[in-house]
Amino acid sequence: MRPWFGYPLLAALLCVADTAPLAAASLQLPPIVEPASREHHIGKVILLELVTPDLAAAKRFYGGLLGWTFSDMQAGAATYAEASLDGRPVAGLIQRATPAGEHRQPAWLSFFAVQDVDGAEKLAIQNGARVLFEPHTFPDRGREAVFADPQGAVFAVLASSSGDPPDFLATPGEWIWSSLITTDPDADAAFYQTLFNYDVFDLPASPGAQHLLFASSNYARASANSLPSSGPNRHPHWLNYVRVDDAVAMAAKVTALGGRVLVEPRTDRHGGKIALVADPQDAVFGLLEWPEGESKEVPR
């Protein structure tokens, strides 16, 4: 898989940083795994959360597009919804109003599994990251923090108190891949390798570009890809993909539900189609056809 595009994050970084303390102060968040397990997969994306100014609209869009259902949680000024597919949690959505006169683009935030959030914070800072949300413990959920990596891409770490989800291939409607779009794939690969002890593989890419694969426990976790130099307002960022059966049909459905197609479906290096879309509030994510029978296991 070789995504080759960026998108303007605008003030999404501030939106994430401002929202996290609000949630921490008031929300009782659901566990990552229920019933609890003893599995731990360092460096795996175990949660994605959407920060949005219109939770009701987001629920209509993702429910209509992907068949997600939602359980709402209200605590003070914070509203949180857990999204599920066929009874299995797939995401969290949190509402954050945009102050009058400001523009903050909604964004999906990727949470990577760690066993020691405070240790990860120290290591991240030592290697050039910035802390956007200090480590905080949520009852039932675990301990988490939000960082910006040395190139500016925002991500979170989470030590789940209920264990991590097992490794399995996502079904349509679930998240299947995360790609770091960055100005310096080599430097960022070294950073995340230090933080998560990834194995890093250099895969074929277009001339002048890089495509690096991150793996742990013999399982592909994510990739780092070159950010194009052309185009305004392009910043390093994590881009997450939902598995779909038909990217062309799903892209049309995105438009019908009020979203936008940013990059039309095209054939990916795996043979399936890939597209870049945005929900009605402009949160960006990808659509990815994953070939049947192809595993994410990485042979030694």
KOLVO-507594 format. One line per 8 residues: number of its first residue (from 0); their letters; for each residue x, y, z of C-alpha. Coordinates in nm, 3 decimals. Example, Ala and Ser with C-alpha at 12.3 -4.5 7.8 and 13.67 -1.06 7.14 Angstrom:
! residues 2
0> as> 1.230:-0.450:0.780 | 1.367:-0.106:0.714
***
This chain:
! residues 300
0> mrpwfgyp> 0.000:0.000:0.000 | 0.148:0.333:-0.099 | -0.069:0.634:-0.016 | 0.063:0.941:-0.196 | -0.120:1.243:-0.064 | -0.148:1.485:0.225 | -0.428:1.703:0.363 | -0.452:2.030:0.558
8> llaallcv> -0.480:1.967:0.930 | -0.523:2.338:1.008 | -0.588:2.354:1.383 | -0.675:1.988:1.437 | -0.372:1.956:1.663 | -0.515:2.220:1.894 | -0.855:2.057:1.882 | -0.709:1.727:2.003
16> adtaplaa> -0.496:1.889:2.271 | -0.784:2.100:2.404 | -1.033:1.816:2.407 | -0.827:1.554:2.590 | -0.817:1.733:2.930 | -1.192:1.796:2.905 | -1.257:1.428:2.853 | -1.011:1.325:3.122
24> aslqlppi> -1.178:1.545:3.378 | -1.525:1.402:3.335 | -1.563:1.087:3.125 | -1.587:0.725:3.231 | -1.460:0.561:2.913 | -1.530:0.200:2.814 | -1.252:-0.063:2.827 | -1.066:-0.150:2.509
32> vepasreh> -1.123:-0.525:2.551 | -1.420:-0.687:2.721 | -1.386:-0.934:2.880 | -1.031:-0.836:2.971 | -0.737:-1.026:2.824 | -0.366:-1.046:2.894 | -0.266:-0.977:2.534 | -0.031:-0.687:2.467
40> higkvill> 0.089:-0.578:2.122 | 0.325:-0.283:2.154 | 0.299:-0.047:1.856 | -0.040:-0.173:1.741 | -0.314:0.083:1.670 | -0.576:-0.029:1.923 | -0.814:0.267:1.914 | -0.918:0.550:1.684
48> elvtpdla> -1.109:0.850:1.817 | -1.278:1.125:1.618 | -1.286:1.477:1.760 | -1.583:1.650:1.595 | -1.799:1.959:1.650 | -2.118:1.774:1.552 | -2.149:1.431:1.708 | -2.502:1.370:1.582
56> aakrfygg> -2.401:1.443:1.221 | -2.092:1.221:1.253 | -2.303:0.934:1.385 | -2.546:0.967:1.093 | -2.262:0.966:0.843 | -2.056:0.677:0.978 | -2.364:0.476:1.069 | -2.502:0.518:0.717
64> llgwtfsd> -2.167:0.455:0.548 | -2.023:0.169:0.753 | -2.316:0.030:0.951 | -2.174:0.139:1.285 | -2.403:0.159:1.587 | -2.341:0.387:1.885 | -2.358:0.392:2.264 | -2.362:0.744:2.408
72> mqagaaty> -2.199:0.860:2.730 | -2.259:1.203:2.884 | -2.055:1.357:3.165 | -2.074:1.729:3.229 | -1.990:1.919:2.910 | -1.833:1.619:2.739 | -2.024:1.385:2.509 | -1.865:1.058:2.396
80> aeasldgr> -2.003:0.783:2.172 | -1.857:0.434:2.136 | -1.900:0.301:1.782 | -1.949:-0.072:1.726 | -1.985:-0.303:1.429 | -2.162:-0.635:1.483 | -2.117:-0.586:1.858 | -1.742:-0.522:1.838
88> pvagliqr> -1.606:-0.174:1.930 | -1.443:0.000:1.634 | -1.400:0.365:1.735 | -1.479:0.644:1.976 | -1.630:0.981:1.887 | -1.612:1.287:2.110 | -1.788:1.618:2.058 | -1.589:1.939:2.091
96> atpagehr> -1.760:2.267:2.001 | -1.559:2.510:1.789 | -1.535:2.856:1.948 | -1.695:3.137:1.749 | -1.460:3.283:1.492 | -1.224:2.983:1.493 | -1.177:2.703:1.241 | -1.068:2.366:1.375
104> qpawlsff> -1.073:2.076:1.136 | -1.206:1.753:1.290 | -0.954:1.468:1.286 | -0.916:1.100:1.365 | -0.660:1.036:1.640 | -0.462:0.709:1.637 | -0.384:0.538:1.972 | -0.082:0.304:1.977
112> avqdvdga> -0.046:0.035:2.241 | 0.227:0.068:2.503 | 0.274:-0.089:2.844 | 0.422:0.220:3.015 | 0.279:0.557:2.911 | 0.508:0.759:3.137 | 0.811:0.576:3.006 | 0.689:0.634:2.649
120> eklaiqng> 0.651:1.006:2.728 | 1.011:1.033:2.848 | 1.141:0.841:2.548 | 0.932:1.047:2.305 | 1.056:1.377:2.451 | 1.418:1.257:2.443 | 1.375:1.187:2.072 | 1.221:1.519:1.971
128> arvlfeph> 0.846:1.480:2.032 | 0.620:1.734:2.200 | 0.360:1.649:2.465 | 0.011:1.777:2.381 | -0.173:1.596:2.662 | 0.013:1.475:2.969 | -0.037:1.113:3.083 | -0.372:1.064:3.251
136> tfpdrgre> -0.552:0.755:3.378 | -0.914:0.684:3.281 | -1.098:0.429:3.498 | -1.160:0.108:3.296 | -0.978:0.244:2.987 | -0.618:0.275:3.106 | -0.350:0.542:3.091 | -0.295:0.756:2.782
144> avfadpqg> -0.113:1.061:2.647 | -0.106:1.259:2.322 | 0.213:1.364:2.142 | 0.332:1.534:1.825 | 0.622:1.346:1.667 | 0.940:1.531:1.557 | 0.783:1.615:1.218 | 0.457:1.735:1.378
152> avfavlas> 0.223:1.437:1.322 | -0.018:1.394:1.613 | -0.067:1.052:1.775 | -0.158:0.902:2.111 | -0.031:0.615:2.325 | -0.249:0.399:2.546 | -0.169:0.138:2.810 | -0.498:-0.049:2.811
160> ssgdppdf> -0.601:-0.177:3.154 | -0.804:-0.454:2.988 | -0.536:-0.574:2.747 | -0.506:-0.522:2.371 | -0.732:-0.666:2.100 | -0.598:-0.984:1.939 | -0.435:-0.971:1.598 | -0.689:-1.054:1.330
168> latpgewi> -0.767:-0.926:0.983 | -1.028:-0.650:0.992 | -1.363:-0.710:0.825 | -1.530:-0.451:0.598 | -1.635:-0.152:0.808 | -1.340:-0.185:1.046 | -1.006:-0.001:1.044 | -0.742:-0.199:0.857
176> wsslittd> -0.440:0.029:0.811 | -0.264:0.341:0.938 | -0.012:0.534:0.731 | 0.218:0.812:0.844 | 0.246:1.074:0.571 | 0.565:1.264:0.654 | 0.835:1.493:0.523 | 1.112:1.262:0.647
184> pdadaafy> 1.015:0.891:0.648 | 1.363:0.778:0.758 | 1.375:1.009:1.060 | 1.020:0.929:1.161 | 1.083:0.556:1.118 | 1.379:0.586:1.357 | 1.158:0.772:1.607 | 0.876:0.517:1.605
192> qtlfnydv> 1.123:0.229:1.602 | 1.276:0.368:1.921 | 0.934:0.422:2.078 | 0.767:0.093:1.979 | 1.063:-0.133:1.889 | 0.931:-0.180:1.537 | 1.097:-0.386:1.269 | 1.122:-0.150:0.969
200> fdlpaspg> 1.118:-0.272:0.609 | 1.198:-0.056:0.304 | 0.949:-0.146:0.029 | 0.939:-0.041:-0.337 | 0.804:0.309:-0.399 | 0.766:0.564:-0.677 | 1.082:0.749:-0.786 | 1.177:1.007:-0.526
208> aqhllfas> 0.938:0.862:-0.266 | 0.972:0.622:0.026 | 0.747:0.347:0.155 | 0.851:0.200:0.490 | 0.663:-0.079:0.665 | 0.642:-0.097:1.048 | 0.596:-0.440:1.206 | 0.602:-0.596:1.552
216> snyarasa> 0.541:-0.951:1.671 | 0.562:-1.061:1.305 | 0.256:-0.851:1.218 | 0.237:-0.544:0.993 | 0.124:-0.245:1.201 | 0.157:0.069:0.988 | 0.365:0.242:0.724 | 0.553:0.567:0.668
224> nslpssgp> 0.518:0.735:0.332 | 0.665:1.046:0.170 | 0.462:1.366:0.186 | 0.446:1.543:-0.151 | 0.629:1.874:-0.157 | 0.369:2.039:-0.381 | 0.034:2.174:-0.267 | -0.061:2.421:0.007
232> nrhphwln> -0.128:2.340:0.372 | 0.018:1.993:0.373 | 0.150:1.875:0.706 | 0.280:1.541:0.840 | -0.011:1.336:0.972 | -0.142:0.988:1.042 | -0.400:0.870:0.789 | -0.627:0.577:0.876
240> yvrvddav> -0.808:0.344:0.637 | -1.133:0.153:0.668 | -1.161:-0.179:0.489 | -1.431:-0.185:0.221 | -1.546:-0.438:-0.038 | -1.596:-0.182:-0.317 | -1.410:0.150:-0.294 | -1.592:0.297:-0.595
248> amaakvta> -1.937:0.225:-0.451 | -1.833:0.346:-0.105 | -1.688:0.668:-0.243 | -2.020:0.737:-0.413 | -2.196:0.665:-0.084 | -1.967:0.912:0.094 | -2.088:1.184:-0.142 | -2.453:1.081:-0.104
256> lggrvlve> -2.420:1.111:0.275 | -2.275:1.463:0.254 | -1.903:1.387:0.256 | -1.640:1.454:-0.009 | -1.411:1.241:-0.223 | -1.064:1.397:-0.208 | -0.879:1.137:-0.414 | -1.083:0.921:-0.647
264> prtdrhgg> -1.051:0.542:-0.618 | -0.742:0.405:-0.789 | -0.568:0.070:-0.799 | -0.320:0.017:-0.516 | 0.000:-0.184:-0.520 | -0.190:-0.479:-0.366 | -0.432:-0.489:-0.659 | -0.735:-0.349:-0.475
272> kialvadp> -0.863:0.007:-0.495 | -0.787:0.288:-0.251 | -0.950:0.631:-0.205 | -0.925:0.934:0.021 | -1.246:1.088:0.155 | -1.374:1.334:0.415 | -1.685:1.323:0.630 | -1.933:1.618:0.628
280> qdavfgll> -1.728:1.796:0.897 | -1.408:1.741:0.694 | -1.243:1.467:0.902 | -1.026:1.276:0.654 | -0.989:0.899:0.626 | -0.919:0.638:0.362 | -1.111:0.357:0.196 | -0.913:0.043:0.118
288> ewpegesk> -1.000:-0.282:-0.055 | -0.795:-0.556:0.108 | -0.752:-0.863:-0.115 | -0.910:-1.181:0.017 | -0.654:-1.429:0.141 | -0.381:-1.170:0.195 | -0.251:-1.165:0.552 | -0.082:-0.890:0.755
296> evpr> 0.165:-1.142:0.896 | 0.528:-1.061:0.823 | 0.754:-1.365:0.778 | 1.086:-1.359:0.957
***
